Amino acid sequence: MAQINIPSSGLWSTIASALNSMFSELYGMTGWAQYSDTQYTSANTFSVSPDTPTVVPNNAGTIIDFQKPTDVISFYENGRITGRNGDSLDIMIYFKAIPSALEQSIDVWIDIGGTINKLYEITNAFPKGAGTERGVLYALPSAYTLGTWEANGGIVYIQSNDVLEIYAITYNFDRSHKAR
């Protein structure tokens, strides 16, 4: 591959410097991180009571965040998904669940408080029945965060119509848009 020599001064130097600066700025706008719970395992599950909104626990005992955007300290702090006014996040929550009844279902949502409360509620069913473990994936491509989310953070909740055991909880976040 041929190498291009750019003069150290003049117009080309100015253009190269501007392009390098823009690349560095753009490169730092996107990124991802993963926060995995280390408390609840297959040997020590978290029990969800029936018909009770319950915070999905995640102690962030294992964090992989070397690829997060340069201006993000953390996507997840004190049990809350952080947000900056105007950003867009791709959110993936994964956990293993063991239902206790036939025809059991769970609802999953994010609560940002204020007058908004529940966002993006979805329902998952357990078609294989009681005692059969299954992975639950709650995925939100392009969830935007505005002032209420920034002020309160987002808390992940679940509610089941019967007793449910969960473990292996992992939160993944990817910022796809940085606010202007």
C-alpha positions, 0 to 999 in steps of 0.5 A: 500500500502506498503511503501518502506524505502530507506536508507539515505545514500549509493547506494539507496540514490544516485539512489533515489536522481538522480530519483527525480532530473530527475523527477523534470527536466522532469516535468518542460519541458511540460505544458500549458496556456490559454490567453482569450480576454476580450475586444471583446464580443457578445455585442462588436464584432471586425469587420474584413474588406473584403479581408484585412489581419487582426491581431486577437486581444487578450488582454489576459485579462484573463490568466490561466498559473499556468501549464506552463513549468518552463522555460516559462515566457509566451507563449503570449506577446505583441500580439505575440506567443512566441517560443523558438528555437527547442520547439514544441507547440500545438496551439489552437485558438478559436473564435466565428464568424458571417458572413455577406454574403452567401458562406463566408469564412475566412483564418487563419494563423500565421505569424512569419516574416522574409522570412517565413511569413505565416505558417499553413494557413487554410480556414474555410467556413460558410455553414449556411450562413449570420448572423449565428454565428459559432465557429472557431477552428484553431488547430495546433498539434506540430508546431515547433518553430525555430530561426525566430519564437523565434526572431519575435514571431508568430502573428495570422491573419485572412482574410475574403472575406466579412465583418466578426464579431468576439469575444470570442477569446481564445488562448491555448498553450501546449508545447509538446517538449522542445528543447535540 
